[in-house]
């Protein structure tokens, strides 16, 4: 298999690295060209000069920021990839965007999978991401060797858009857990509890969760290096809120978390880890 990767941020760069370790990666690209050049030299692959450099790939994975970016990449790749190849989108975008991208590529006989991931930067670095996939099962089997390079679990959720729908559910849970953990730890601070005792005690019981384990100590120490950025979660929650509105679901969790992360972005914390939410909880 020959694989390409576009979008070399905090998640994308280590994911591309795992493909390189498996001997699958051929070419990479990024909005910031010098970042692509540096990583290409490190991994021993090519940095794309144009999308035509992806023409020989069987699978091209995307990990970009915005819906418009996904559609731009799908349009460009549709013009150069051969029929039977597959584009795998690991971005978090709307169901409608996933379906538009699929239609753009299908017109040229190219497969598309909406395959957002969960597991954070740690999961990407360790090759232990959960990948939630929407699209054709045959396309998934073509792409599976690439996904296996950085996934602990790959689940085919259904037709195109099902992956993004699953990620929407994931982000509601993530946002709610963030709210509870940050509020609880802010209370612990006010009550004068020793974090060295509090955190392992909580992790040993029913309150244990990924966010508390990975971000509890750092947020109490005032360290907010992402991780997952506040601005990105705000973007995701805006998408999720639109999806909830479409199906007539009122979600207080989405509304509260979206408001809080909007406040953090306004305060200049867009590029801080989502655990910066504790700054608001401290009052």
C-alpha positions in Angstrom: 0.0 0.0 0.0 1.0 3.6 -0.7 -0.4 6.1 1.6 -0.4 9.9 1.8 -1.3 12.2 4.7 -2.5 15.8 4.7 -2.7 17.9 7.9 0.3 17.6 10.2 -0.9 19.2 13.4 -0.8 17.8 16.9 -2.8 14.7 15.9 -1.8 14.4 12.2 2.0 14.4 12.6 2.2 11.4 14.9 -0.4 9.6 12.9 1.7 10.1 9.8 4.7 8.9 11.7 3.0 5.6 12.5 2.3 5.1 8.8 6.0 5.8 8.1 7.1 3.2 10.7 4.9 0.6 8.9 6.5 1.5 5.6 3.2 2.7 4.1 3.7 6.5 3.9 4.8 8.0 0.6 4.0 11.7 0.7 2.7 14.3 3.1 1.4 17.9 2.9 0.5 20.7 5.3 -0.8 24.2 5.1 2.5 25.4 6.5 5.0 24.2 4.0 8.1 24.3 6.1 6.4 22.0 8.6 5.7 19.4 5.8 9.3 19.7 4.6 10.8 19.2 8.1 8.6 16.2 8.9 9.2 14.7 5.4 13.0 14.9 6.0 12.5 13.3 9.4 10.4 10.4 8.1 12.2 9.9 4.9 9.2 10.6 2.6 8.3 13.3 0.1 6.6 16.6 0.9 4.0 17.3 -1.8 4.6 20.3 -4.1 1.1 19.9 -5.5 -1.8 17.5 -5.1 -0.6 15.7 -8.2 2.1 14.2 -5.9 -0.6 12.1 -4.3 -1.6 10.5 -7.6 0.1 7.2 -6.9 -1.5 6.8 -3.5 -4.0 4.0 -2.7 -5.1 5.8 0.5 -4.9 9.5 1.4 -5.8 10.5 5.0 -6.8 14.0 6.0 -6.6 15.6 9.4 -7.5 19.2 8.9 -9.4 21.8 10.9 -12.5 23.1 9.1 -15.3 21.9 6.9 -14.1 24.1 4.1 -10.7 22.5 4.3 -12.1 19.0 3.8 -14.1 20.1 0.8 -11.1 21.9 -0.7 -8.9 18.8 -0.3 -11.6 16.5 -1.6 -12.0 18.6 -4.7 -8.3 18.7 -5.4 -7.8 15.0 -4.7 -10.7 14.1 -7.0 -8.8 15.5 -9.9 -5.6 13.5 -9.3 -6.3 10.1 -7.6 -7.1 7.0 -9.6 -10.4 5.2 -9.4 -10.5 2.7 -6.6 -8.3 4.7 -4.3 -9.8 5.9 -1.0 -9.7 9.3 0.9 -10.0 8.9 4.7 -11.1 12.0 6.6 -10.0 12.1 10.2 -11.2 15.7 10.7 -14.3 16.6 12.8 -16.8 18.1 10.5 -20.6 18.1 9.9 -22.4 15.1 8.5 -23.4 17.3 5.5 -19.8 18.0 4.7 -18.9 14.3 4.8 -21.7 13.6 2.3 -20.6 16.4 0.0 -17.0 15.1 0.1 -18.1 11.6 -0.6 -20.2 12.8 -3.6 -17.3 14.8 -5.0 -14.9 11.9 -4.9 -17.5 9.2 -6.0 -18.0 11.1 -9.2 -14.5 10.1 -10.2 -14.7 6.5 -8.8 -12.8 7.4 -5.6 -13.9 6.1 -2.2 -14.4 8.3 0.9 -14.6 7.4 4.6 -15.6 9.9 7.3 -13.4 8.6 10.1 -13.0 11.0 13.0 -10.9 9.8 15.9 -10.9 10.0 19.7 -8.0 9.5 22.1 -6.3 12.8 22.2 -2.7 13.6 21.4 -1.6 10.7 23.6 -3.7 8.3 21.6 -2.2 9.6 18.3 1.4 9.4 19.7 0.9 5.9 21.0 -1.1 4.6 18.0 -4.1 3.9 20.2 -6.9 5.9 18.6 -10.5 5.0 18.4 -11.6 5.4 14.8 -15.3 5.8 14.1 -16.0 5.1 10.4 -18.8 6.0 8.1 -18.9 4.9 4.4 -18.7 1.8 2.2 -17.4 -1.4 3.9 -15.3 -2.3 0.8 -13.5 1.1 1.0 -12.8 0.5 4.7 -11.1 -2.8 3.9 -8.9 -1.0 1.3 -8.0 1.6 3.9 -7.7 -0.7 6.9 -3.9 -1.4 6.7 -3.4 2.4 7.0 -5.8 2.8 9.9 -4.3 -0.1 11.7 -1.1 1.8 12.0 -2.5 4.2 14.5 -5.8 2.7 15.8 -6.5 0.7 18.8 -10.1 0.2 17.6 -11.7 0.7 14.2 -15.5 0.6 14.1 -17.6 0.7 11.0 -20.6 2.7 12.2 -22.6 2.7 8.9 -23.1 4.7 5.8 -21.4 8.1 5.0 -21.9 10.5 7.8 -22.1 7.9 10.5 -18.6 8.5 11.6 -19.2 12.2 12.1 -22.5 11.4 13.9 -20.6 9.2 16.3 -18.0 11.9 16.9 -20.8 14.3 17.7 -22.0 12.0 20.5 -18.4 11.6 21.6 -17.9 15.4 21.9 -21.1 15.8 24.0 -19.7 13.3 26.5 -16.2 15.0 26.3 -17.7 18.4 26.9 -19.8 17.2 29.8 -16.9 15.4 31.5 -14.7 18.4 31.1 -17.3 20.6 32.8 -17.7 18.2 35.7 -14.0 17.5 36.2 -12.9 21.2 36.1 -15.8 22.2 38.4 -15.0 19.4 40.9 -11.3 20.2 41.0 -12.0 23.9 41.4 -14.1 22.9 44.4 -11.3 20.8 45.7 -8.9 23.8 45.5 -11.4 26.0 47.4 -11.7 23.3 50.1 -7.9 23.1 50.5 -7.5 19.5 49.5 -4.1 18.2 48.6 -4.0 17.4 44.9 -1.4 14.6 45.4 -4.0 12.8 47.5 -7.1 13.9 45.8 -6.3 12.9 42.2 -5.4 9.2 42.9 -8.3 8.9 45.3 -10.7 10.0 42.6 -9.1 7.8 39.9 -9.5 4.8 42.2 -13.3 5.2 42.3 -16.4 5.8 40.2 -15.2 9.3 39.2 -12.3 7.9 37.2 -12.1 9.1 33.6 -9.6 9.8 30.8 -9.7 13.6 31.2 -9.1 13.5 35.0 -6.3 11.1 34.5 -4.5 12.9 31.6 -5.3 16.5 32.6 -6.0 16.7 36.3 -2.5 17.3 37.5 -1.5 19.7 34.7 -4.6 21.9 35.1 -4.1 22.2 38.8 -0.5 23.2 38.1 -1.7 25.9 35.6 -0.3 24.1 32.6 -2.5 24.2 29.6 -0.3 23.0 26.7 -2.6 21.2 24.2 -3.7 18.5 24.0 -6.9 19.5 22.4 -7.4 23.2 21.9 -10.2 25.2 23.3 -10.8 26.8 19.9 -11.2 23.3 18.3 -13.7 22.1 20.9 -15.7 25.3 20.4 -15.8 24.6 16.6 -16.8 21.0 17.3 -19.6 22.0 19.7 -20.9 24.5 17.2 -21.2 21.6 14.7 -22.8 19.4 17.3 -25.3 22.0 18.3 -26.4 22.4 14.7 -26.9 18.6 14.5 -28.9 18.5 17.7 -31.1 21.3 16.4 -31.8 19.5 13.2 -33.1 16.5 15.1 -35.0 18.6 17.7 -32.9 17.7 20.7 -32.3 20.3 23.4 -29.0 19.8 25.1 -28.1 21.8 28.1 -24.6 20.2 28.1 -23.8 21.4 24.6 -25.2 24.9 25.3 -23.3 25.3 28.6 -20.0 24.0 27.2 -20.2 26.0 24.0 -20.8 29.2 26.0 -17.9 28.4 28.3 -15.4 27.6 25.5 -16.6 30.8 23.7 -15.7 32.8 26.8 -12.3 31.1 26.9 -11.6 31.9 23.2 -12.6 35.5 23.9 -10.2 35.6 26.7 -7.3 34.6 24.4 -7.3 30.9 25.3 -8.2 29.5 21.9 -4.8 27.7 21.6 -4.8 26.4 25.2 -5.8 22.9 26.2 -9.5 22.4 26.9 -8.5 21.9 30.6 -8.2 25.7 30.7 -11.9 25.5 31.5 -10.9 25.4 35.2 -9.9 29.1 34.9 -13.6 29.9 34.5 -14.7 27.4 37.2 -12.3 29.1 39.7 -14.4 32.2 39.4 
